[in-house]
Each structure stands twice: as structure tokens, then as C-alpha cells.
Amino acid sequence: MTKDFYGELQLGVLGGGQLGRMLIQEAINYNVNVHILDPDKNAPCRKLCNRFECGSLSDFETVYNFGKDLDMITIEIEKVNVDALEKLENEGVIVYPQSRIIRLIQDKGLQKQFFKQNDIPTAAFQLISNKENLYETPIPFPYIQKLRKDGYDGKGVKKITHTSEIEQAFEDPSLVEELIDFEKEIAVIVARNDKGDITTFPLVEMEFNPDANLVEFLISPSTLPFEVQTQADEIAKKIAEDLQIVGLLAVEMFLTKEGEILVNELAPRPHNSGHHTIEGNITSQFAQHLRAIFNLPLGATTARTNAVMINLLGEPRYEGLAKYEGVEDVLAVEGVFVHLYGKKYTKPFRKMGHVCIVNDDRELAIKNARWVQETLKVKA
């Protein structure tokens, strides 16, 4: 970077949701001017950034014009216009993660091919152009069908158990994937700067909400065997190295009942599986992302204590202006940290915030987290 951290650096972020909001909270410490582009005029970042622009992330002209006078652009969501980012890169704007990486990760089919080409363990798969191809797939029932593009937070994913269900399958280009009978869902967040320094956060274990297909509960650090943790760590580092990414990369994996690790998906940005790092680790994922893209020394990632993160999801059957119940009750408990995302309206399973629960006693941290889950509710 040619500019110093004296309020000169102009950083653009594509997306103004909760990840951008927490990134701004860290960027303030570096005197960075943050510019946000988001299609929602009520986006969580709208009042926190130096400049907020309401516009489409997928429109070439909008993204190009937003970025052309900035020093650097990063993302908090992958669904952006990559052609515009490529043009900006060619004109000298720094884009991290690089546009070629965003293009690869936008397409789950290309992701899977990348895993295969680089000997990264992943579930057996087949790429298909339409649902008619499902009648000939060699992958046995039950299997998972994933849209190649635009799926997120459980959307764009279908479980197919029988030929009779193929009629309801996705019509668009997708991939068919072997259904993994896994023991646990795990994740490692890895950071890499332009010097090539790489560091990982300790592995975390996740529990998903089956109705919303969203992470509901996350525990750090993991108590899985040392060999499992080491292998997951090495896989994440290899992917970051193979991609030559600059920035943060979340690597979501399955641990099978046989103890094998299979990579599920990648996210080239701060991620839901790293929110606990704000209170739970020496460096947060948001600070680490900024260190990586600014080519600064990467921070220590050691866990300070046991941390449990729960997503605060909109309650089923409630839609409208958000109303929070139980905030005072949970804040009365030591080691409970509430993060609300500034979203005006709630709807079922919408991510409205998260809570981090820390305690030197792991079982007590888990117990307190379960209680917070029952006590803190988002209604309308």
C-alpha cells in the first residue's frame, strides 16, 4: 500500500450487512475511510460508514463507478459483479480477495473441480446442466442437489431421496453430491497476506438449525482429537496456498463417522463461523481480514478461553418491526456478549444478531449458551 493509516486510505466494501458492520468496527482502529455499496437502503452499515451508496452489487456500471476512485475493494458477500472488479483491478484498484477467486467461489461446480484438481478431499460429485440429467446420475440416492450459483444460507440446496422427487428438483445448472453421513460439521478460518504469510484460527465445531439450515451453535476451541484438528488446519492452509488468496477464507468441512475430513464449501471473507473470535481469540477474524488485505503482520489467533457463539434468528411466525425479548436478562450473566445487527425488520430465521458466551469452564459456557438460546428472542 502506498497510503498510510492517517485517514487517507479509501476502502470500498461490496455489501453492507452484518459482516460489513463488524468490519467497520475494526477498520475505525486503523483510521480507514470505509465506503459501502448495498442494495438495501436500510442496510446495517448505512450509518456507520464514511459513504453509503444504495445500488445493485450485480450491476457492472454500479460496481465499477463505486470502485473506480477507491484505493482498495473487499467483499462481505460473494454475489457481486466480477467483471467490474476485473476491470478495476486492470486499472490499478486493489481488489482482495482477487476477482478470479470470487469468480471461482461464486460457482459451486468450479469450487468442486478446484478441489478435485488440487487433491483436496471432498464428497463425490457430478456436474449437471438440468434436472433431466438426474435420471442418469451414477450417484446413489439419497443425494444432495446444489445450484451452481446464487445459493447461500441453505438456499439453493435440495435433498433428493427417490426418482419421484426429481420433478421438484432445480432446473438450473447444478451439482449432485453424495450425501455424507457426518459426525460433525467443522470449520477453519485461514488468513493469507500478500507477503504469503498464512495463519489459521483454531478449528470450531458447529451445530445447524435443521429448519433453517443455518449455523445455530458453535463451540471453540474444539475438543476433537489432535490429529483431526491438525489435518483440518493443513487442508485450510493448502487451499489458501493453492488459491494464492489475499484476505480471509472460511473452509467448511464435514468430519465423517470414519474420521475422514471432507471439504464442503469455501467463503472468501469473514464468516459466521468466526464471530466468536471477537471475544474468544487474541485477534478477531475482522481484524485479521484487514491485516491480511493491508499486507500487515497477521495477528495471533490463540483462543483466550472457551467461547460459544449462537446466532440470533428471527422467531418462526413473526414478521415485521423487530422487538427483542430477554436482552437485560442475558446481559446480567457474566461472560455474555450481545451483538445486534441493526436490521429494522425481522422474519422467520433471519439473522438478526449473535451472542458470544465465554467461560473458562467449557461445560458452563455451553450451559449458559443453551439458556441464552431459550431466553433471548426476536419477535415482531
Beta strands, then each sheet from edge to edge (+ up, - down):
strand 1: 10-14
strand 2: 33-38
strand 3: 51-54
strand 4: 72-75
strand 5: 94-95
strand 6: 125-128
strand 7: 143-147
strand 8: 157-160
strand 9: 174-178
strand 10: 182-192
strand 11: 198-200
strand 12: 204-209
strand 13: 214-220
strand 14: 247-256
strand 15: 261-267
strand 16: 306-313
strand 17: 320-321
strand 18: 323-325
strand 19: 336-340
strand 20: 345-346
strand 21: 351-359
strand 22: 377-379
sheet 1: 3+ 2+ 1+ 4+ 5+
sheet 2: 6+ 9- 7+ 8-
sheet 3: 11+ 10- 12+ 13- 16+ 21- 19+
sheet 4: 11+ 10- 14+ 15-
sheet 5: 17+ 20-
sheet 6: 18+ 22-
end
